[in-house]
Amino acid sequence: MTTTPQAAPPRHDAKVIKALQRFAVSISVLNILGYTVLGFEQAWLWPFVALATGYTTEIVLEAIGARAEGRAPRYAGRGRKGLVEFLLPAHITSLAVNMLTYVNDRIWVMIFGVVVAVATKWVLRSPLKGRMRHYMNPSNFGIAVILMLFPWASIAPPYHFTEYLHGPGDWVLPAIIITLGTLLNAKLTGRMWLITAWLVGFALQAVVRGLLLGTAIPSALGMMTGTAFVLFTNYMVTDPGTSPSKRSSQIVFGAGVAAMYGLLTAVGIAYGIFFATALVCLIRGGYLWGLHHLDKRRADANGASAAPAPRPAEGLTVLPTAAPAPASALTAAPPPPPALAPAGAPAPAATAVLAVPAPADACAAGTCQHGKCASMRAAREKKEVSV
C-alpha cells in the first residue's frame, strides 16, 4: 500500500513572501533599465540564462530533498502561485549574481556561480527554531566563490549603473534605490538595526584605517556613495533568510561585517565586502550549531536525571529484608497453617512472592571468625567441660 506524501507548507510566511516579491520586482526592473538605459555590459541574453539555471537548480534540488524527506515538493500542490512564490529566491539570486559580476565573455563562469549560489542553501545549513535553515547568503556566496576561484574575474565596474547618466541623474538612481530599500526593510524585513550598525561600522573602520594605516579617509568613505554599495546595503546584507531578526543580533551582525571588511581591506584583500559577508555568515552558522549541540547536551542531562526508578517484574512482590533476629528467636514456633476455605468457594488467585531472606547472625550461630567470639566460645566450652 502506497501513501501519498502530504503537501509541504510554504517555505516562508506571508510577510517574508511579500518582501521577496518586492525584492524580485525591484531587481527585475533594475535589470531591464540596466540593459536599456544604464549601460550594463553583459550580453542581454545572460540574465535569461542565469534565470533558467537558477530555476532548474532550485527545482531539481527541491525534488531530491522532498524525496529524501518523504514529503511533497514545495513547488507542487498550490498551483501557479505556489510555483512562483517558490522560485522567488532563485530569481533574486540568479539576477544578482549575473548583475554584480563581470566575467568577460565566459558565460560558463556565470552559470557556475549561479549553481553554487542556489545549491548552497541545501548544503550549508544549521538548526534554527526547530528546523534546518541555510545560513550563507546565496548571492554573496556565489559571487565570492567566483572571485576566489577565478582571479581574472571582477565585480561589475563602478560605471556599470550610471554610464549613460549625467549631472543630477547620477544621484537620482541611488536616491530611488535608497528610498525603496528603506521602505522595504523598515516595513517588511525589519532589518533597519542591521543597516544602521553596518553603516556606522563602515564609517568607523574607514576612520580607524585612516588613523592607524594612513588610508585616505575621504576615499574610504567615498565608497558609501556608489550605487553598488547602496544595492549591497539595502538588498544583500539584509537578506532575511541569512541575517538575524533580534535587535541585538542584528547590531552584532552588521557591525561584524563592517569590522571584517576593514580587517580584510587592511591586509590588502580586494573585494573585501563580499568575503567579509561570507565569513560573518560562516561564523554565525558555526554559532548556531554550537547552540544546538549545547541545548542537546543539556536535554540529555536533564533526561538522565529524571529517569524513573526500575520497577519489579509484573506479578512479583518484593518483600523488604527483615532485620536480623536475636538468638532466642531462632527457635520460634512455626506460623499456623492457613485457614481452610468453605466448600464451593473459589480458590484465591495465586500471587508469586519473591521473598528476600534475612542474613543469618554468624556470631550467634558460632560460625564467625572473630577473635573475640572465638575466645568466648573457647571459655564457654572449657567451663562446660569442667562442670
SERO-4910 file (N, C-alpha, C, O; in steps of 0.05 Angstrom, whole numbers):
BEGIN
 pado doro    nc1    nc2    nc3   cac1   cac2   cac3    cc1    cc2    cc3    oc1    oc2    oc3
  Met    A     17    -24      0      0      0      0     18     25      0     35     28     17
  Thr    A     14     42    -19     30     66    -21     14     90    -10    -10     92    -13
  Thr    A     28    108      3     16    132     15     26    156      0     50    158     -7
  Thr    A      8    174     -5     15    199    -19     27    219      1     15    224     22
  Pro    A     51    230     -4     63    249     14     45    273     18     33    283     -1
  Gln    A     44    283     42     28    306     48     41    331     36     66    332     34
  Ala    A     25    350     27     35    374     16     52    390     36     43    393     59
  Ala    A     75    398     29     93    413     47     83    442     50     72    453     31
  Pro    A     86    454     73     78    481     76     96    500     61    118    492     53
  Pro    A     87    525     56    104    544     42    130    548     56    132    545     81
  Arg    A    151    554     41    178    557     53    179    581     72    193    580     92
  His    A    164    602     66    165    627     82    137    635     90    118    626     78
  Asp    A    136    652    110    110    663    119    102    685    100    116    693     82
  Ala    A     77    696    104     66    715     86     82    741     85     85    753     63
  Lys    A     93    750    107    108    775    108    134    772     92    142    790     77
  Val    A    148    749     95    173    745     81    167    742     51    183    752     35
  Ile    A    145    728     44    138    725     16    133    753      3    141    758    -20
  Lys    A    120    770     17    115    797      7    141    812      3    145    826    -17
  Ala    A    160    809     22    186    822     19    201    810     -5    214    825    -20
  Leu    A    200    784     -9    213    772    -32    201    781    -58    215    785    -78
  Gln    A    175    785    -58    162    796    -82    172    824    -89    178    830   -112
  Arg    A    175    840    -68    186    867    -73    215    866    -83    223    881   -101
  Phe    A    231    849    -70    258    845    -79    259    837   -108    274    848   -124
  Ala    A    243    817   -115    244    806   -143    235    827   -163    248    830   -184
  Val    A    214    843   -157    206    864   -175    227    885   -178    232    894   -200
  Ser    A    239    893   -156    260    914   -156    284    906   -173    293    921   -190
  Ile    A    294    881   -169    318    873   -184    311    868   -213    328    871   -231
  Ser    A    286    860   -219    278    856   -247    277    882   -262    287    885   -284
  Val    A    265    902   -249    263    929   -261    291    940   -265    297    953   -285
  Leu    A    308    937   -245    336    947   -248    350    934   -271    365    947   -285
  Asn    A    346    908   -275    359    895   -298    348    905   -325    363    909   -344
  Ile    A    322    909   -326    311    920   -351    322    948   -357    330    953   -379
  Leu    A    323    965   -336    335    991   -340    364    989   -346    375   1005   -361
  Gly    A    378    970   -334    406    967   -338    414    961   -367    433    971   -377
  Tyr    A    398    944   -380    404    936   -407    393    956   -428    400    955   -451
  Thr    A    375    973   -419    363    992   -438    372   1021   -434    373   1036   -453
  Val    A    379   1028   -409    385   1056   -403    412   1060   -390    427   1077   -397
  Leu    A    418   1043   -370    440   1048   -352    467   1040   -364    487   1053   -358
  Gly    A    469   1019   -379    494   1011   -391    507    986   -381    531    984   -379
  Phe    A    490    966   -373    501    940   -365    517    929   -388    509    930   -411
  Glu    A    540    917   -382    559    908   -403    557    878   -409    568    870   -430
  Gln    A    543    863   -393    539    835   -401    520    833   -424    504    851   -429
  Ala    A    521    811   -439    503    807   -461    474    805   -451    469    795   -430
  Trp    A    456    815   -468    428    816   -459    416    788   -455    396    786   -440
  Leu    A    428    768   -467    418    741   -463    425    729   -436    413    710   -427
  Trp    A    446    739   -424    457    728   -399    436    726   -376    435    706   -363
  Pro    A    421    747   -371    402    745   -349    381    723   -353    373    710   -333
  Phe    A    374    717   -378    355    695   -383    369    668   -378    356    650   -367
  Val    A    394    666   -386    409    642   -380    412    638   -350    409    616   -339
  Ala    A    418    660   -336    420    658   -306    394    649   -293    395    633   -275
  Leu    A    372    660   -303    346    652   -291    340    623   -297    331    609   -279
  Ala    A    345    614   -321    340    586   -327    357    568   -310    348    547   -301
  Thr    A    382    576   -306    400    559   -289    390    559   -261    390    538   -248
  Gly    A    383    582   -250    374    583   -222    348    568   -217    346    553   -198
  Tyr    A    329    571   -236    303    557   -233    308    526   -233    297    512   -217
  Thr    A    324    517   -253    328    489   -256    342    477   -231    334    456   -221
  Thr    A    363    491   -221    377    481   -198    359    480   -174    360    461   -158
  Glu    A    343    500   -170    325    501   -147    304    479   -148    299    465   -128
  Ile    A    292    474   -171    272    453   -173    283    426   -170    272    409   -156
  Val    A    306    421   -183    319    394   -181    326    388   -152    321    366   -142
  Leu    A    339    407   -138    347    402   -111    323    399    -92    324    384    -73
  Glu    A    302    414    -97    278    411    -81    265    384    -85    255    372    -66
  Ala    A    265    374   -110    254    347   -115    270    326   -101    258    307    -89
  Ile    A    296    328   -101    313    309    -87    309    311    -57    306    290    -44
  Gly    A    308    335    -46    304    338    -18    276    328     -9    274    316     12
  Ala    A    255    333    -25    229    324    -17    227    293    -17    215    281      0
  Arg    A    240    281    -37    241    252    -38    256    240    -14    247    220     -2
  Ala    A    278    252     -7    293    242     16    278    246     43    281    230     61
  Glu    A    262    267     45    248    273     70    220    262     70    206    265     90
  Gly    A    212    249     48    185    237     48    162    256     48    142    252     61
  Arg    A    165    278     34    144    299     32    140    307      3    155    299    -14
  Ala    A    118    322     -1    113    333    -28    131    357    -33    137    372    -14
  Pro    A    140    361    -57    157    385    -63    141    411    -58    117    412    -61
  Arg    A    155    431    -50    142    456    -43    132    471    -67    116    490    -65
  Tyr    A    142    464    -90    132    478   -114    107    465   -125     95    476   -144
  Ala    A     98    443   -114     74    429   -123     51    432   -104     56    435    -80
  Gly    A     27    430   -114      4    429    -97    -10    455    -93    -32    456    -82
  Arg    A      2    477   -100    -11    503    -96    -13    519   -122    -16    544   -122
  Gly    A    -12    505   -144    -17    518   -170      6    536   -179     29    534   -169
  Arg    A     -1    554   -197     19    572   -209     30    591   -188     54    598   -188
  Lys    A     12    601   -170     21    619   -149     42    607   -131     62    619   -124
  Gly    A     37    582   -123     57    568   -106     84    564   -120    105    567   -107
  Leu    A     83    558   -146    108    555   -161    123    582   -162    148    582   -159
  Val    A    109    603   -167    122    630   -169    134    638   -143    157    647   -142
  Glu    A    119    634   -121    130    641    -95    154    623    -87    173    633    -75
  Phe    A    154    598    -96    176    581    -90    201    590   -105    223    587    -94
  Leu    A    199    601   -129    222    608   -145    231    637   -140    251    646   -153
  Leu    A    218    651   -123    226    679   -118    256    681   -108    270    697   -119
  Pro    A    265    665    -88    293    667    -80    312    661   -103    332    675   -106
  Ala    A    306    640   -119    324    634   -141    324    656   -162    345    661   -174
  His    A    302    669   -166    300    692   -185    319    715   -176    334    725   -192
  Ile    A    317    722   -150    333    743   -140    363    736   -141    380    752   -150
  Thr    A    369    712   -133    397    703   -132    410    703   -160    432    712   -164
  Ser    A    395    692   -179    406    689   -206    412    717   -219    433    721   -230
  Leu    A    393    735   -217    397    762   -228    419    777   -213    434    792   -226
  Ala    A    421    773   -187    442    787   -172    470    778   -180    488    794   -183
  Val    A    474    752   -182    500    741   -189    508    751   -217    531    759   -221
  Asn    A    490    751   -236    496    760   -263    501    790   -264    518    799   -278
  Met    A    486    805   -248    487    834   -249    512    845   -235    524    865   -244
  Leu    A    521    832   -214    543    843   -198    571    831   -204    590    840   -192
  Thr    A    573    813   -223    599    802   -230    604    808   -259    586    811   -276
  Tyr    A    630    809   -266    639    813   -293    660    792   -300    682    792   -289
  Val    A    652    773   -317    670    751   -324    676    751   -354    681    730   -366
  Asn    A    677    775   -366    683    778   -394    663    762   -411    639    766   -407
  Asp    A    671    745   -429    653    731   -446    650    702   -438    638    686   -453
  Arg    A    659    694   -414    658    666   -406    633    662   -390    632    664   -365
  Ile    A    612    655   -404    586    652   -392    585    628   -373    569    628   -354
  Trp    A    601    608   -378    601    585   -361    609    591   -333    601    578   -314
  Val    A    626    612   -329    633    621   -302    609    633   -287    605    628   -264
  Met    A    594    648   -302    569    659   -290    550    637   -283    537    638   -262
  Ile    A    547    617   -301    529    595   -295    538    580   -271    522    572   -254
  Phe    A    565    575   -269    576    562   -245    570    577   -220    562    565   -200
  Gly    A    572    604   -220    566    620   -197    537    618   -188    531    617   -165
  Val    A    519    617   -208    490    615   -201    485    588   -189    470    586   -169
  Val    A    496    566   -200    491    540   -188    502    538   -160    488    528   -142
  Val    A    526    549   -155    537    549   -128    519    565   -109    515    557    -86
  Ala    A    510    588   -118    494    606   -101    468    592    -93    460    593    -69
  Val    A    454    580   -112    429    567   -105    433    541    -89    418    536    -71
  Ala    A    453    526    -96    458    500    -83    468    503    -54    464    485    -38
  Thr    A    480    526    -48    490    529    -21    467    529      0    472    523     23
  Lys    A    443    535     -8    420    534     10    414    505     19    401    501     39
  Trp    A    423    486      4    418    458     10    442    444     24    440    422     34
  Val    A    465    458     23    489    446     34    497    458     61    501    444     81
  Leu    A    499    485     62    508    499     86    483    506    102    471    527     97
  Arg    A    476    489    121    452    493    137    459    490    167    479    478    174
  Ser    A    442    501    183    445    499    212    417    498    225    398    508    213
  Pro    A    415    485    248    388    484    261    381    511    273    397    524    287
  Leu    A    357    520    267    347    546    277    317    544    282    302    539    263
  Lys    A    308    547    307    280    547    314    267    520    306    245    520    296
  Gly    A    281    499    310    270    472    306    271    462    277    259    441    272
  Arg    A    284    476    259    285    466    231    312    474    220    326    492    230
  Met    A    320    461    199    346    466    186    342    490    167    325    490    149
  Arg    A    359    511    170    358    535    154    385    541    143    406    536    156
  His    A    386    551    118    412    558    107    422    584    120    406    602    125
  Tyr    A    448    586    125    459    609    139    477    626    121    486    647    129
  Met    A    484    616     97    502    630     79    486    646     59    468    635     46
  Asn    A    491    672     57    478    689     38    483    679     10    506    679      1
  Pro    A    463    669     -5    467    655    -30    481    673    -51    501    665    -62
  Ser    A    470    696    -57    481    713    -78    510    721    -71    528    720    -88
  Asn    A    514    729    -46    540    738    -38    560    715    -40    583    718    -48
  Phe    A    552    690    -32    569    667    -32    577    660    -61    600    654    -66
  Gly    A    558    660    -79    564    654   -107    584    674   -119    602    666   -133
  Ile    A    581    700   -113    600    720   -123    627    716   -110    647    717   -124
  Ala    A    628    710    -84    653    706    -70    668    682    -81    693    683    -84
  Val    A    654    660    -88    667    637    -99    679    643   -127    701    634   -133
  Ile    A    664    658   -143    675    666   -169    700    682   -166    720    677   -180
  Leu    A    700    701   -148    723    719   -144    747    703   -133    770    710   -139
  Met    A    742    683   -117    763    667   -105    775    647   -124    800    643   -124
  Leu    A    759    634   -140    768    613   -158    779    623   -185    795    610   -197
  Phe    A    770    646   -193    778    658   -219    789    686   -214    774    705   -215
  Pro    A    815    688   -210    827    714   -203    823    735   -224    824    759   -218
  Trp    A    819    727   -249    816    746   -271    788    758   -271    783    779   -284
  Ala    A    769    746   -257    741    757   -255    741    780   -236    758    784   -219
  Ser    A    720    796   -238    717    820   -221    688    826   -217    670    813   -229
  Ile    A    683    844   -199    655    853   -196    649    874   -218    666    883   -232
  Ala    A    623    880   -220    615    900   -241    629    926   -236    631    935   -213
  Pro    A    640    939   -257    655    964   -253    637    986   -242    612    984   -244
  Pro    A    648   1007   -231    632   1028   -218    613   1042   -237    591   1051   -229
  Tyr    A    621   1045   -262    603   1059   -281    581   1041   -292    566   1049   -309
  His    A    580   1016   -282    561    996   -292    533   1006   -291    516   1000   -308
  Phe    A    526   1022   -270    499   1030   -265    493   1059   -274    470   1067   -276
  Thr    A    513   1075   -280    508   1103   -286    524   1112   -311    531   1135   -314
  Glu    A    530   1093   -329    547   1100   -352    534   1121   -370    548   1139   -380
  Tyr    A    507   1120   -373    493   1139   -390    478   1160   -375    461   1174   -386
  Leu    A    484   1163   -349    471   1183   -333    490   1206   -328    514   1202   -324
  His    A    481   1231   -330    498   1254   -327    485   1274   -309    460   1275   -307
  Gly    A    501   1290   -296    491   1312   -279    474   1301   -256    483   1282   -242
  Pro    A    451   1312   -251    434   1303   -229    426   1273   -231    419   1260   -211
  Gly    A    427   1263   -256    419   1235   -259    437   1216   -244    428   1194   -237
  Asp    A    462   1224   -239    480   1207   -223    470   1202   -195    476   1182   -182
  Trp    A    453   1221   -185    443   1219   -158    415   1208   -157    406   1199   -136
  Val    A    401   1210   -179    373   1201   -179    370   1171   -174    354   1163   -157
  Leu    A    386   1155   -188    384   1126   -185    391   1117   -156    375   1102   -145
  Pro    A    414   1126   -144    419   1118   -117    397   1127    -97    390   1113    -78
  Ala    A    386   1151   -102    365   1161    -85    340   1143    -86    327   1138    -66
  Ile    A    333   1135   -110    310   1117   -113    315   1090    -99    297   1080    -86
  Ile    A    339   1079   -103    345   1054    -90    344   1056    -60    334   1039    -46
  Ile    A    355   1078    -49    355   1082    -20    327   1084    -10    320   1073     11
  Thr    A    310   1100    -24    282   1104    -15    267   1078    -15    254   1071      5
  Leu    A    268   1063    -37    253   1038    -39    264   1017    -20    249   1003     -7
  Gly    A    290   1016    -18    303    997      0    296   1002     29    292    984     45
  Thr    A    296   1028     37    290   1035     65    261   1027     72    255   1017     93
  Leu    A    242   1033     53    214   1026     58    211    996     60    196    986     77
  Leu    A    225    982     43    223    952     43    233    941     69    220    923     81
  Asn    A    257    950     78    269    938    102    256    948    128    256    934    148
  Ala    A    244    972    127    231    982    151    204    968    156    197    963    179
  Lys    A    189    963    134    162    953    137    160    922    136    142    910    148
  Leu    A    178    910    121    175    881    116    197    864    129    191    846    144
  Thr    A    222    870    123    243    853    133    251    860    162    261    842    176
  Gly    A    246    885    170    254    892    198    283    892    203    292    884    224
  Arg    A    299    900    183    328    899    186    341    927    188    365    930    180
  Met    A    327    947    198    338    974    200    360    975    220    379    991    217
  Trp    A    359    960    242    381    960    261    406    948    249    428    958    254
  Leu    A    403    928    232    426    917    218    439    937    199    463    941    198
  Ile    A    421    951    184    432    972    165    446    994    180    467   1003    172
  Thr    A    434   1003    202    447   1024    218    474   1016    228    494   1030    226
  Ala    A    475    992    240    501    982    250    522    978    228    545    984    232
  Trp    A    513    969    205    531    966    182    542    993    173    566    995    168
  Leu    A    525   1013    170    534   1039    161    553   1053    181    573   1064    174
  Val    A    545   1052    206    562   1064    227    588   1049    229    609   1062    231
  Gly    A    587   1022    228    612   1007    229    630   1012    206    654   1013    208
  Phe    A    618   1015    182    634   1020    158    649   1047    160    672   1049    154
  Ala    A    634   1068    170    647   1094    173    669   1093    194    690   1105    190
  Leu    A    665   1078    216    685   1076    237    710   1062    227    732   1071    233
  Gln    A    706   1040    212    730   1026    202    746   1043    183    770   1040    181
  Ala    A    732   1060    167    747   1078    149    764   1097    164    787   1103    157
  Val    A    752   1109    186    767   1128    202    791   1114    217    813   1124    218
  Val    A    786   1090    227    807   1075    241    830   1068    222    853   1071    229
  Arg    A    823   1059    198    844   1053    179    860   1078    171    884   1077    166
  Gly    A    846   1101    170    860   1126    164    879   1134    186    901   1144    180
  Leu    A    870   1131    211    887   1139    233    911   1120    238    932   1128    246
  Leu    A    906   1094    234    927   1074    240    944   1067    216    968   1062    219
  Leu    A    932   1066    193    947   1057    169    952   1078    148    965   1073    128
  Gly    A    943   1102    153    948   1124    134    930   1123    110    936   1137     90
  Thr    A    908   1108    111    889   1108     88    875   1135     86    869   1147    106
  Ala    A    871   1143     61    856   1169     57    828   1165     66    812   1151     53
  Ile    A    820   1179     87    793   1175     99    771   1183     79    752   1169     77
  Pro    A    774   1206     65    753   1213     46    749   1192     24    726   1187     16
  Ser    A    771   1180     15    768   1159     -6    755   1134      6    738   1122     -7
  Ala    A    762   1127     30    750   1104     43    720   1108     48    704   1090     44
  Leu    A    713   1133     55    684   1139     59    670   1143     33    645   1139     32
  Gly    A    684   1150     12    672   1154    -14    658   1130    -26    640   1132    -42
  Met    A    667   1106    -18    655   1081    -28    625   1080    -20    609   1067    -34
  Met    A    618   1093      1    590   1092     10    571   1107     -8    547   1104     -6
  Thr    A    581   1123    -27    565   1138    -45    559   1123    -71    544   1133    -88
  Gly    A    572   1100    -75    569   1085   -100    542   1070   -101    531   1063    -81
  Thr    A    532   1066   -125    507   1051   -129    510   1023   -120    491   1012   -108
  Ala    A    533   1010   -125    537    982   -116    535    980    -86    524    961    -76
  Phe    A    547    999    -72    546    999    -42    517   1002    -33    508    989    -14
  Val    A    502   1020    -46    474   1024    -38    458    998    -43    441    991    -26
  Leu    A    463    985    -65    449    960    -70    456    938    -50    439    924    -40
  Phe    A    482    937    -44    491    917    -24    478    922      3    469    903     17
  Thr    A    476    947     11    465    955     37    435    948     40    426    938     60
  Asn    A    420    953     19    391    951     20    380    924     11    358    916     18
  Tyr    A    396    909     -5    385    885    -17    401    860    -13    392    838    -20
  Met    A    426    862     -2    442    838      1    448    832     30    441    810     40
  Val    A    460    850     44    468    844     72    443    841     89    445    830    111
  Thr    A    420    851     80    395    849     96    378    825     88    355    824     95
  Asp    A    390    806     74    375    782     66    361    770     91    375    761    109
  Pro    A    334    769     91    320    759    115    325    730    121    322    721    144
  Gly    A    333    714    101    338    686    106    364    679    119    367    658    131
  Thr    A    384    697    117    410    692    128    420    713    147    444    714    153
  Ser    A    403    731    156    411    751    176    392    748    200    369    740    197
  Pro    A    402    755    224    385    751    248    363    771    249    364    793    237
  Ser    A    342    765    264    319    783    267    319    797    294    306    818    296
  Lys    A    332    787    314    334    800    340    350    825    339    370    826    324
  Arg    A    342    846    353    355    872    351    385    871    357    401    880    342
  Ser    A    392    859    380    420    858    388    436    841    368    459    848    362
  Ser    A    424    820    358    438    803    339    442    818    312    463    815    299
  Gln    A    423    834    305    426    850    280    449    869    283    465    873    264
  Ile    A    451    882    306    473    901    310    500    887    309    519    897    297
  Val    A    502    864    322    527    849    321    533    840    293    557    842    284
  Phe    A    513    831    278    518    822    251    527    844    233    547    841    219
  Gly    A    513    867    233    520    889    216    548    901    223    564    906    205
  Ala    A    553    905    248    579    915    257    601    895    251    624    902    245
  Gly    A    594    869    253    614    848    248    623    848    219    646    844    212
  Val    A    604    851    200    611    852    172    629    877    166    648    874    151
  Ala    A    622    900    178    638    923    174    667    920    185    686    927    172
  Ala    A    669    908    209    695    904    221    711    884    205    735    887    201
  Met    A    698    863    195    713    843    179    722    855    152    744    849    143
  Tyr    A    705    872    141    714    886    116    738    903    121    757    903    105
  Gly    A    738    918    143    761    935    149    787    918    153    808    926    144
  Leu    A    784    895    166    807    878    170    818    867    144    842    867    139
  Leu    A    800    857    127    808    845    101    821    867     84    841    862     70
  Thr    A    809    890     83    820    912     67    847    921     77    865    928     62
  Ala    A    850    921    103    876    929    115    899    911    108    922    919    106
  Val    A    893    885    103    914    866     96    916    863     66    931    845     56
  Gly    A    902    879     51    906    880     22    889    861      6    896    855    -17
  Ile    A    867    851     17    849    833      2    828    849    -12    813    865      0
  Ala    A    826    846    -39    807    861    -55    779    848    -52    776    825    -44
  Tyr    A    759    865    -59    731    856    -58    724    846    -30    709    827    -27
  Gly    A    735    859    -10    731    850     17    702    851     26    695    837     46
  Ile    A    685    866     13    657    868     22    642    842     20    625    835     36
  Phe    A    649    827     -2    636    801     -6    648    779     12    634    763     23
  Phe    A    674    779     15    688    760     32    680    764     61    678    745     76
  Ala    A    678    790     69    670    796     97    643    785    103    638    774    125
  Thr    A    624    789     85    597    779     90    596    748     92    583    737    109
  Ala    A    611    735     74    612    706     74    624    696    100    614    676    112
  Leu    A    646    708    110    658    699    135    640    704    159    639    686    177
  Val    A    626    726    160    608    731    183    585    711    182    577    702    203
  Cys    A    575    705    158    553    685    156    564    658    165    549    643    178
  Leu    A    589    651    158    600    626    167    603    625    197    597    604    209
  Ile    A    612    646    209    614    648    238    587    644    251    584    630    271
  Arg    A    567    657    240    540    655    251    530    626    249    518    616    268
  Gly    A    536    613    226    528    585    224    541    567    244    528    550    256
  Gly    A    567    571    249    580    556    270    569    561    297    567    543    314
  Tyr    A    562    586    303    550    594    328    523    579    332    517    570    354
  Leu    A    507    578    311    481    564    313    485    534    318    470    522    334
  Trp    A    504    522    305    510    494    310    519    490    339    512    470    352
  Gly    A    536    508    349    545    506    377    522    507    397    521    492    416
  Leu    A    503    526    392    480    527    409    463    502    408    453    493    428
  His    A    461    491    384    445    466    381    457    443    397    443    429    411
  His    A    483    439    395    496    417    410    495    422    440    492    403    456
  Leu    A    497    447    449    496    454    477    468    448    488    465    436    509
  Asp    A    447    456    473    420    450    481    414    420    482    400    410    499
  Lys    A    425    406    463    421    376    462    435    363    486    424    345    498
  Arg    A    459    373    493    472    361    516    457    367    542    455    349    559
  Arg    A    446    391    544    430    397    568    405    380    569    398    371    591
  Ala    A    392    376    546    368    360    546    375    331    554    359    318    568
  Asp    A    397    320    544    405    293    551    411    291    581    403    271    594
  Ala    A    424    311    592    430    311    621    404    312    637    402    298    657
  Asn    A    385    329    629    360    330    644    344    305    642    331    296    661
  Gly    A    345    292    618    331    267    614    342    245    631    327    228    642
  Ala    A    369    244    634    382    224    651    375    227    680    371    208    695
  Ser    A    374    253    689    369    257    718    339    252    725    333    246    748
  Ala    A    322    254    705    293    250    710    284    222    703    260    217    702
  Ala    A    303    203    699    295    175    691    281    162    715    291    165    737
  Pro    A    259    147    711    245    134    733    260    110    744    277     98    730
  Ala    A    255    104    770    268     81    783    259     55    771    236     54    762
  Pro    A    276     34    770    268      9    758    245     -4    774    245     -2    799
  Arg    A    226    -16    760    202    -28    773    206    -59    773    218    -69    755
  Pro    A    195    -73    793    196   -102    793    180   -115    771    162   -102    760
  Ala    A    186   -139    765    172   -153    744    143   -156    752    136   -159    776
  Glu    A    125   -156    732     96   -158    737     89   -185    749     98   -206    740
  Gly    A     73   -185    771     65   -209    784     83   -217    807     77   -237    821
  Leu    A    105   -202    812    123   -209    834    122   -186    854    122   -163    847
  Thr    A    122   -194    880    122   -174    901    148   -177    917    154   -198    928
  Val    A    163   -156    918    189   -156    932    184   -149    961    175   -127    967
  Leu    A    190   -167    979    187   -162   1007    211   -149   1018    234   -155   1010
  Pro    A    208   -130   1037    231   -117   1049    247   -137   1066    236   -156   1077
  Thr    A    273   -133   1067    290   -150   1082    286   -145   1112    287   -123   1121
  Ala    A    282   -167   1126    277   -164   1155    303   -160   1170    325   -168   1161
  Ala    A    301   -147   1193    325   -142   1209    334   -169   1221    318   -186   1225
  Pro    A    360   -172   1227    370   -197   1239    355   -203   1266    353   -186   1283
  Ala    A    347   -227   1268    332   -235   1293    352   -243   1314    374   -252   1308
  Pro    A    345   -239   1340    363   -247   1362    365   -277   1364    349   -292   1352
  Ala    A    384   -286   1379    389   -315   1381    365   -330   1393    360   -352   1385
  Ser    A    351   -317   1412    329   -330   1425    305   -334   1406    288   -351   1411
  Ala    A    305   -319   1384    283   -320   1365    287   -341   1344    270   -346   1327
  Leu    A    311   -353   1344    317   -373   1323    300   -398   1326    296   -412   1306
  Thr    A    290   -404   1350    274   -428   1354    245   -422   1357    230   -437   1370
  Ala    A    236   -400   1346    208   -392   1348    191   -412   1334    199   -426   1316
  Ala    A    165   -414   1344    146   -434   1333    140   -427   1304    140   -403   1297
  Pro    A    135   -447   1288    127   -442   1260    100   -428   1258     85   -430   1277
  Pro    A     95   -414   1237     69   -400   1235     46   -420   1232     50   -442   1222
  Pro    A     22   -412   1241     -1   -430   1239     -9   -435   1210     -4   -419   1193
  Pro    A    -21   -459   1205    -29   -465   1177    -51   -447   1169    -66   -437   1186
  Pro    A    -54   -442   1143    -75   -424   1134   -103   -437   1138   -106   -461   1138
  Ala    A   -122   -419   1142   -150   -429   1147   -161   -440   1121   -156   -431   1099
  Leu    A   -177   -462   1125   -189   -475   1101   -213   -458   1092   -229   -449   1108
  Ala    A   -215   -456   1066   -237   -441   1054   -262   -458   1054   -259   -482   1052
  Pro    A   -286   -447   1057   -311   -463   1056   -314   -476   1030   -304   -468   1009
  Ala    A   -330   -498   1031   -334   -514   1006   -348   -497    986   -366   -482    992
  Gly    A   -340   -501    961   -352   -487    939   -342   -459    935   -348   -447    914
  Ala    A   -326   -449    953   -315   -422    949   -292   -423    929   -276   -441    929
  Pro    A   -290   -402    913   -268   -402    893   -242   -399    907   -239   -385    927
  Ala    A   -222   -413    895   -195   -411    907   -184   -384    901   -187   -372    880
  Pro    A   -169   -373    921   -157   -346    916   -136   -347    895   -123   -368    891
  Ala    A   -134   -325    881   -114   -324    859    -86   -325    871    -79   -313    891
  Ala    A    -70   -342    858    -42   -345    868    -26   -321    860    -27   -312    837
  Thr    A    -11   -311    879      7   -289    874     35   -297    880     42   -306    902
  Ala    A     52   -295    860     80   -302    864     94   -282    882     92   -258    877
  Val    A    107   -291    902    120   -274    921    150   -280    920    159   -302    924
  Leu    A    165   -259    916    194   -262    915    204   -254    943    206   -230    949
  Ala    A    211   -274    959    220   -269    987    250   -265    987    265   -280    975
  Val    A    258   -245   1001    287   -239   1004    295   -248   1032    288   -234   1051
  Pro    A    309   -270   1035    316   -280   1062    334   -260   1077    351   -247   1065
  Ala    A    330   -259   1104    347   -242   1120    374   -256   1125    374   -281   1128
  Pro    A    395   -242   1126    421   -255   1130    423   -267   1158    413   -255   1178
  Ala    A    436   -291   1161    439   -304   1187    459   -290   1204    478   -277   1194
  Asp    A    456   -292   1232    474   -280   1251    497   -300   1256    494   -319   1271
  Ala    A    520   -295   1243    542   -314   1245    553   -315   1273    562   -336   1282
  Cys    A    553   -293   1288    564   -293   1315    547   -310   1334    558   -325   1351
  Ala    A    520   -308   1331    503   -323   1348    504   -353   1341    501   -370   1359
  Ala    A    507   -359   1315    508   -387   1306    535   -399   1312    538   -423   1310
  Gly    A    555   -384   1319    581   -394   1325    598   -401   1301    616   -418   1302
  Thr    A    592   -388   1279    607   -394   1254    624   -371   1245    636   -372   1223
  Cys    A    625   -350   1261    641   -327   1252    671   -333   1258    678   -352   1272
  Gln    A    688   -316   1247    717   -318   1251    729   -296   1268    753   -291   1267
  His    A    712   -283   1284    721   -261   1300    739   -272   1323    732   -292   1335
  Gly    A    761   -259   1329    778   -268   1351    764   -267   1378    768   -285   1394
  Lys    A    750   -246   1384    736   -243   1409    715   -265   1413    712   -277   1434
  Cys    A    700   -270   1391    679   -291   1393    692   -318   1397    682   -334   1412
  Ala    A    714   -323   1383    728   -349   1386    737   -353   1415    736   -375   1426
  Ser    A    747   -332   1428    756   -334   1456    733   -340   1474    735   -356   1493
  Met    A    710   -326   1469    687   -331   1486    677   -359   1483    668   -372   1502
  Arg    A    677   -369   1458    668   -397   1454    687   -417   1468    678   -437   1479
  Ala    A    713   -412   1466    732   -430   1479    728   -429   1509    729   -451   1522
  Ala    A    724   -406   1521    720   -404   1550    694   -418   1559    693   -431   1580
  Arg    A    673   -415   1542    648   -429   1548    651   -459   1547    640   -473   1564
  Glu    A    666   -469   1527    670   -498   1524    686   -508   1548    681   -530   1558
  Lys    A    707   -493   1556    723   -501   1579    708   -503   1605    712   -520   1621
  Lys    A    689   -484   1608    673   -483   1632    654   -507   1633    649   -519   1654
  Glu    A    642   -513   1609    624   -536   1607    639   -562   1613    628   -580   1627
  Val    A    663   -564   1604    679   -589   1609    685   -592   1638    684   -614   1649
  Ser    A    693   -570   1651    700   -571   1680    676   -578   1697    678   -591   1717
  Val    A    652   -569   1688    628   -575   1703    621   -605   1699    601   -615   1710
***
